[in-house]
Amino acid sequence: MKIILFIILFLHGAIHLLGFLKAFGISEIGPLSAEISRPMGLVWLLVTVLFLVAGILSLLNVSWWIHPALIAVMLSSFLMVFFWADTKYGMIPNLIILSAVILAYSSDSFYKKIARETSEILATINLSEQTLVSEDDLKNLPAPVSKWMHITGIMGKPKIKSGRIVQHALMKMKQDQKDWYHAAALQYTTTEEPAFIWTVNLNMMPGIHIKGRDKFENGTGEMLIKMNSLVKIVDEKGEKINEGSLQRFLGESVWFPSLALSPYIKWKIIDNYSAKATMTYKGTSGSGVFYYNEQGDFVKFIAMRYQGNKPDSKTYPWVLTVDEYSVFEGIKVPSRMKATWELETGSWTWLDLEIKDIQYNVHGMD
């Protein structure tokens, strides 16, 4: 798409050069039959330059290519109206370029919003004071949780206050969907004041891009999904979203082992291989059960979570299972997981998530 846009900008700009050449008597080549004054010819030249600059900037992924492109479209449209008989079909590429500008502006605004929100949650952490995870920290944990903490390699390392997680996801948007959608995702998480910002970019088909942002901060959750960063598909808030977002944060705590020591999480042992965690933060509460194998590795998390945000939405088992483990910065965590809803209509595995990279105790966006 980037190459196609560049070609359109380049060719459309080059065509405007004909008006300049005619105005200054350099060449009579072209379809322009009307007389063009020299001042007007300079406008034609300016439009050419603006389109060419916009094309080069877009090719270089410079976000402000939209500014010269928008000015060029406005001036070009003025010329089209002024010389309508000869140039009316030039409005077609103008409309195409204008559509591209609108989409690019929407995408840029969406990511600036996410960047601002991410900076806000990262600003709450203090990395100047760090303490190491010790045996004394584990004394109040259930035995299977304590054993898991040892296996992760977190012992003797600084407590994790934040993390940056690069993900690749396979997603199914509906229960009866056969093929997986591929998506790239990025998440920032903080632990002292529990919060996360998760952004996902999913290409459904050529020209149709789904961008989403899930957020949990101050005990409240939000879900925002847009098509091409422009059309809202999902914009959900409320108590059910708050609880579900908190339960997600709780389930994902296995990527940040020291989070199990947080004062807002209370543990209750079930047996030698499982323990229930209840998290309460700023008026929102939720719980789930963590399961471990004989070696002590975390293998599964189950929470009764609302499926939907309607008044009559019910809770169903929301299950996270582990397929693979990896070591990031010396800490062993699940790196391949599946998320499944156990619904009345059957199991729906809607997410197959792979962790590409984790950076711990980050203090800013890369």
N, C-alpha and C positions, 0 to 999 in steps of 0.2 A: 504493500500500500504506500509506503514511503517513496519508493521509486516512481510509482504511478503519479503521486501527487507532485513530485519534482518535475516530471515530464510535462504535466499539465501547466504548472506554473511557468516553466521555461518556454514552452511553445506559445502560451498565451501572451507572455511578456514579449517574445520575439515578434509576434504579429503586430503588437502595438508600435513597434519600431517603424513600421511602414508609414504611420501617420507623421512621424517626425521626418522621415526621408522625403515625403511628398511636400510637407510644409516648407522645407528648405531647398526644394528643387533638386535634391540629390538623386532621386529616383522616382519614376512614375509607376513603378511596379506595384501591383496590388489592386484590390477591388474598390479602393476609395475613389469615388467620382466627384465628390464635393470638394470645394476649395477649402484649404486649411491654412489659417494664418500662422505666422511664426510663433506668436505666444502660445497658441493652441498646440502647435507642434511640439513645444517644450513640455506641455502637459503629457502628450503621447510618450515622449522620451522618459519623463519622470515615472510614468506607469510601468514602462519597460524595466527601468532600473529597480523599482520596488518589487515587481514580480520576480525578477532574477535574484534579488537579495533574499526575498522570502523563500524561494526555492532552495538556495544554497544553505540557508539557516535551517530549514526543515530537514534537509539531507544530513546536516550535522547534529540533529537532535537538539537544537537550541530552541527553548520553549517560546521565546518571544518572536519567533518567525511570524506569528499570527498578527503582530502589529503592522509591519509593512504590507502583509498580505491584505489585511482589512482596508488599509488606506488605498492600496492599489485597486481593490474591488470597487470601492466607492468612487474613485476617480474614473475608473474604467466604465462603470455604469453611467456616469455623467456623460462621458464621451459617446457611449452607445446611444443614449437618448438624443444627444446633440446631432449625431450623424446616423440616425436610426435606419434610414433606407439602406445604407451600406454595411451597417455593423450589428444589426439586431440579433443575429445568431451568436454573437459574442457574449450575449447574456447567459448562454448555457454554461460555458466554463466558469463564468463569474459566479453562478449559483452553486456549481460544484465546489469551487474554492471557498465560497462563503460557508457552505455546509461543513467543510473540513475545518475552517476556522472556529466555528461554533463548537464542534466536537472536541477540538484541541483545547479550547478555552475551558470547556466543562471538565475535561480530564485534568487539566492543570489546576483548576480550582478545587477539584475533589482531592487531589494529592496534597495540595497546600493545606487543606483542612485537616487531613490526616497527619501531616507533618507537625502542624500546630498542636494537635491533640497529643501526639507522641511526645513532643518536647515538654508539654505540661506535666505528663506523668513521670517522665525521666527527671524533671526538675525537683521531684519530691525526695529523691534518694541522696544519701550522704555517704560517699565512698571514702571520706577521709578517716572515718572511724570504722575499723573492721575487726571482727573477732573471729577466732577459729572455732570450728565445730569440735567439741570435746566429748569425752565419755560422760561427763557430768550432765551435758545437755540432754542425753538420751535416757536419763534415769526414770522419767515419767512416761516414756513411750511404751506401747504394747510390744511384747517380745518380737513378733514378726516384723513390725515396723523398724525396731532397733536393729534387727538382723539385716534388713534391707539397706538401712543407712550404711552399715559397714561394707556391704557388698558394692555399693555405688562408688566407693572411694572418696566420699566427701569428708571423712574423718581427717582432722588436722588441716583442712583447707578453710579459706575464708567463707563465712556464711554468704549465700547468694542473695544479693539485693536487687539485681535486675538481670535481664537476659534478652538477647536478640536471636531469634530462631528463623532460619531460612528453610522453607518447606516446599515440597512438590506434592500436589494432591491429585488424586483421582476422585471424581465426585459424581453422584447420581442425584439429580434434583427431584426425581419422582420414584416411588417404590417399584413401578413396573418398567422403569427405564432399563434397557439392555446394555447399551454402550456407555463407557465411562467418558466423562469430560476431563480433560487435562487442565490443571490450574497451577499457577505459581503463587505462593503466599509468603508473607513476612509478618512476624509477630514480635512485639516488644512487651515484656512483662516486668512488673515491679512487685516486690514481695513485702517490704515493710508497710507500705500503704498499698494493699493488694489491688492491682490494676493490670489490664492488658489492652493493647490495640492490635487487632488482627486484620490485615488487608489481603484480599485475594483478587487475582486477575484471571478470568476464565474466558477462553475463546470458544463460543458455542458453534459458530460457523463464520465463514468469511464475511466481514463487515459487522458482525454482532459480537460485541465484547461485554462480558458481565464483570463489573467491578463491585466488590463488597467490602464492608468494614464492620467488624464486630468490636464492641467496646465494653469494658467493665471498669468502672471507676466510682469511688465513693459509695460502693454498695449498690450501684445501679448499672443496668446493662442496656445496650442499644444494638439493634441490627439494622444496617442500611445496605441495600443492594440497588445498583443502578445499571441500566443498559446503556452502554457507550458513555458512561459517566453523566448521562443527561436525563434519562427517564427513570424515575423511581419505580422500582418493582416491589421492594420491601422497605418499610420504615417503621420498625416496631420498637415500642417501649412499654413499660408497665411492670407490675409486680411479678408476673410469670416470667418475663424476660430477665428481670433482676435475679430471680432465684436460679433460672437456668444458666445464666452467665456465671453466677457464683459457683454453681456445680461444675461447670466447665473448667473454671479456674482451679477448683479443687482437684479435679481429675488430672489436669495438666501439671499438678504440683510434682509429679514424678520426674519432670524434666529439671526440677530445682529441688534436690533432695532436702536441703536445709530448711525449705519452706514448711516441712512437717513439724518444725519446732516453733512455728509462729503462735503467738498468744491467742489469735482469733480462731485457732483450730483445736478442738477437743477430741481426744481419742478414746475409744472403748474397744477392748479386745473382744473378739468373737470366738476364735480358736487359735490353734498354732499357726494357721495359714491365712488368717484374715482379721481385719480390724475395721471398725466403723469410724469415720471422721465426720465431725459436724463443724461447719464453719459459720461463724456469725460476725457480720461486719456492717456497722452503720444501719441497723434495722433490717438487714436482709440475712436470711439463714437458709442453709441447705446442707444436705449430708450425702454420703455415699460410702460404699464398702470397697476396700482395697484387698485384693487377693494376691498371695505369694506362693511360689512353688517350694519344694523341699530345699533347694539351694538358697532360697531367700530372695530370688528375683521377683520383682513385681510382674504380674501376668495379666491382671484384669481389674477393671473398676466398674462398678454398677451403681447407678443412681436412679431414683424415681424422679423423672424430669418431665415437665410439661411439654407436650408435642403440639406446638401452636400457641397462639396468644389470644385466642377467642375466649369469651366468657365461659363457654362450655368445654374448653380444652381440658383433657385429662392427662394424668401422669402415666408414663409407661417406662419400663426399664430402658435406660440408655447405657449401652455397654461399650467400654473401651477395651480392646484386646491387643496384646503385643505379639508381633511376628519376629522382630529383630531388635538387637541392642547394638549400640555403638558407644565409643568413648570420646567425649569432647572435653578438652582441657583437663584430662585426668579423671573425669567423672562418667561413670557408666549409666546410661539412661536408655529408655526405649527409643528406637529410631525409626521403627516401622510399626504403625498402629492402624487399627480399623475401628470405626465408630458405627454402631448398629442400634437401631430402634427395634425393640421387641413389641410389635403392635398386635392388635387383635386380628389383623389381616395377614400376619406373618412377620418374619424377620426382614428388616430393610437395612442392609449395609450400605450406607450412603457415602462413606468417606474411607479412602485408603490413603493414609498420610505417611510420607517419608520425610524425615528430618535430614536436611543436607548439611546444616552447620548450626552450632550454638556457640555464642560468645557470652560469657558470664561477666557480671558486674560492669556492664557498659554504662557510660554516663551521657552519651549523646548519640545522635543518628549518624550512620555512615552514609 
